[in-house]
């Protein structure tokens, strides 16, 4: 059976959820071979093996932490040359897409980004994408070289599957460009206690209808009751009501959670482009003709200041 490379996103050996989703997709195409780089790479083997990785190629060289992007591309190129995989799967983070693009160029292959599904086809992997501001769905395949595909978080379930998870050292020769951009300092991001927006299974977002920064406490309370991340529309961000890092939309972040709740958001195409691939969409808006209702699974026509607190109370009651 063909092998499929999966680039591992981890922090000091703690594997992030999108990588486990990639392993689920990789098993559809062949036998997953994980590539873990940087400090703690070898410690990822247990988790990766529990989710189907037959092998874990590791390299813990200091270059991965000291320099940006290129050392990781060098390592993935070495892995491709060593394994001759049927495909390379990478999570669609900002860094992941840059790594994937550089790798595809290096090995002379085609690249598909932001896939929401991947399945085996007669002539190689077939990727499903949501394109043109989420107005169309396409199915694509790479016609030359080893397919390099980036996949949005929450595109596949995390499924446990027994794999050997055998650790093997990956021999990497770093290129001259590897030391071109040096990391001079790092600052830990202040934690909100909520899930990462792009990886969250549930997202609760507020828009212009929230009518002020102080009222985002309603959105946060609902999100916290559900264990969700908090998002915001461009209008809310531009008004200074919520940080830009939480913006969902074409010029913000793209999310694809299992559940997306839009409160006081009209549903302009700019916002829809960032959340339309969500599995279940719920909208709360007092304007029954708001465009957001065209794509929802469930719509509530009502004032969010009445609906959201009641919803939060009901969720907390059921949890209790």
N, C-alpha and C positions, 0 to 999 in steps of 0.2 A: 504493500500500500504506500502511496506517495506520502511524503512528509510535508507539513505546513509550518512555516516559521511564525511564531507569535512573539512580538516585541513586548517585554514585560515592563509595566509601569509600577514601580515600587518605591517605597521610602525606607531605606535602611532594612530591607528584607521584608517589610510589610507590603503585601501585594494589594494593589487597588482593584476595586470591583470591575472596572471596564476590562481589565486583563482577563479576569475569570470569564467574562462574557465572550471575549475573543476565543478562548479555549473551547467554549460550546460551539461556536461557529466553525472553528478549525476542525473539529471532529466530524463535521459534515463533509469535509473535503479530503481528509486523510488523517494521518497521525500527527498530533501537535508536538512540535519541538519548540520549547520556549527559549528565548534569548534574554538573559538577565545581566545587566551591566551595572557597575558601580558598587559602592560600599554596601555590604550585606547581600550581595547577589546570591551567594550560595545558600543563604537562609530562606530563600524563596522556594526552594525545591520541594519542601513538604507540602505546602499549599498548592503549588502547581501540579504536583503528582496526584493530589487528591481530586484535581479537576481535569485529569486526563492527559497531562503532559508525559510523553514517553521518555523524553530527554530534556535536560535543562543545561543549555550552554551558558557558562558563566565567565565573566571577566571583571575583576575588581580593581583594575588599574586606576591610579589617581587621576588620570586625564579626564575621566568622565565627569568628575566633580570640579576639576580645575578649569576646564574649557567648555565652551558652548557647542553643542550639536554635532560638530564634525567628528569627534572621536566615536560617537555613537553610530554615525553613518559608516565609518571605517569598520566598526565591529559587525554591523549588520551585513555589510558587503562580504566580510570574511565568512560569516555564517552562511550566506547564500552560496558562496563558492564551495564551501565545505559540504553543505547538505543537498544542494540542487533541488530546492523545494518546489512544490506545485503552486505555492502562493506565499506571500508575506502579508500578515495582518498586523495593523498598528491602530491604536486607539486614536480617535479624531480630536485630540487636544491640539493646542496651538503648536507645541513642540513636536508632537507626534506627526502632524501633517508636514512640518518642515523636514523632519527626518525622513519621512516616506518619500517626499518629492526629491530630495537630494539622492536618496538611494535609487529610485527609479531612473534618474538621470545617469547615475554611475554605472548601473548594470544594463542600460539600454532597454528598459522595459516601460510598459504603459502603467499609468497611475489612475486609480479611481479613489476619489475622496468623499467623505461623509456618507458612506453607505449606511442604509438602515436595515439591510438584510444581505446575507451571502449564502448561496447554495451551490451545489455541484451541478455543472452542466456537461454536455457531451464533449465540449472542447475546452473545458476549464471552468473556473469559478464564474458565476453570474452574480453581479451585485445589483441591488435595488437602491435607487437614490430618489430623493425628493428634490426637484430642481425648479428653477425659475420662480423663486420666492414661494416654493411649495405649491405651485399651481399645477405641476405635472409630476408623474412618477415614471421613472425610466428604469429599464433593465439593461445593464451593460456588461461587456466582458473585454478584457485586454487581449489584443490581437497579436502582440509581439512581446517576447520575453517572459520573465516570471512576473505574474500579476502582483502589483503592490497595491493593497487596498486599506484605506483607513475607514474605521467603523465608528459611528456615533455611539456614545454610552447609552445604555438601556435599550439597545437594539436586539438583544438576545437574553434569555434567562441564564442565571448562573446555575449550572447543573454539575453536581458531583459525579465523577467517573474515575474509576481506579486506573492509574497510570504509573509506570515504573518510576518516573521522576528521577532518572539516573543523572547525576551531576557530572558534566564533562567540562574541562577547561577549554575555553575558546582561544585559539592563538590569533592575536590581532597585531598587525603592523600598522602603526599610526602614520598617516600621511603628513606631509609638510604643512598642510593647511590646518591640521588638528589643533595646533597651538596658536591659531590666528586671533582668537577672541578669548581673552582670559576673564574668568569670574573674579572680581576684586572683593566683593562682599555679598553677604546674604542677610536678609532680614526676615524673621519668621512672621508669617501672616497671622494677624490677630484672629483667633477663632471666635465664631459667633455661637458655637455649639450646635449649629444646624448643618445638614448635609451640604456637600459641595453642589452648587447650582446645576452644573452640567451633568452631574452623576446621580442626582437625587431621583428616587422612584416617584416622589410626589412633589409638585411645585405649586405654590400659591402665589399669584401675582396680583399687584394692584396697579391701577392706571389713573387717568385724569379724574375719574369719578371719586377717587379717595379724597380729593380736595384738601390736600395739605400734608406736610411731613408728619405732624402729630397724629394724624389719623391712620398712618401705616401701622400703628400699634394693633389695630383690628386685624390687619393682614397677618402680622407676626403671631398674634394669639392663635388664629386659625391654623397657621403653619405649624406652630409648636404642638398644638393638640394632635396633629396628624403625623408629626415627625418629619415635616416637609422642609424644603428650602423655600426662600422668599425671592420672588422676582418682581420686576417693575417694568412698565412700558416706557418707551422713549419719552412720552409726554411727562410722565412722573419724574423721570431722571432729569430731563431738561429744566424742569421747574425747581430742581434742587431738593425734591422730597425724599429721594433715596439714592444711594451711591450708584455710580455708573457701572461698577463691577457687578451689579445685580440686574442690569438691563437685559431683557429678553427681546430679541428681534434681529432684523437684518443687519443692523449696525451694532448689535450687542452680542449676546451669547445665544447659541442654538441649543435648545433642550428637547429631549424626547422621552419624558417620563411616562410611567404607567398611568398617572393621573395628573392632569393640569387644571387648576381652578383659576379662572380669570375674573377678577372683581373690578368693576368700574372701568373696563377696557372695551373700547368700541370695536376693535378688531380690524384696524387698518392693515394693509398688506405688509407694511414694515414690521408689525408685530407678528402677524400670522406666519411670516417666513421663519421666525425663530422658534415656533412651538407647534406647527401644524402636524408634525409627525408624532405628537403625543398619542398614546394608545387610547385614553379616554379623556375627553375635554368637557369641562363644566363651566358655564358662564353665568355670572350674576350681573345684570344690568337693568336699569329702570327704563331704558329705551328699547321697546320690543322690536324696533326696526334696525337695531345696531348690527353691523356686518358680522360681528362675532358669532351671532346665532346661526349663520349659514353653515358653520362647520362643527358645531358642538354636538356632543352625544346627549347632553342634558343641559337645558337652559332654564334659568330662573329669572323671570321678569319682576324686578322689585328693587327697592332701595337697599344698597349694600349695607347701609348703616343699621338697617333692621334685620336683613337676612344673615349677614356674616356673624354677628354675635350669637344669633339663635343656632346657627350651624355649629359654631365653636362649642356652645353649651351642650348641644346634643352629642357631639363627638366625645366630649369629656364625660358626659353621663354614661354613655355606652362603654367607654373605657373603664369607668369606675365599677 
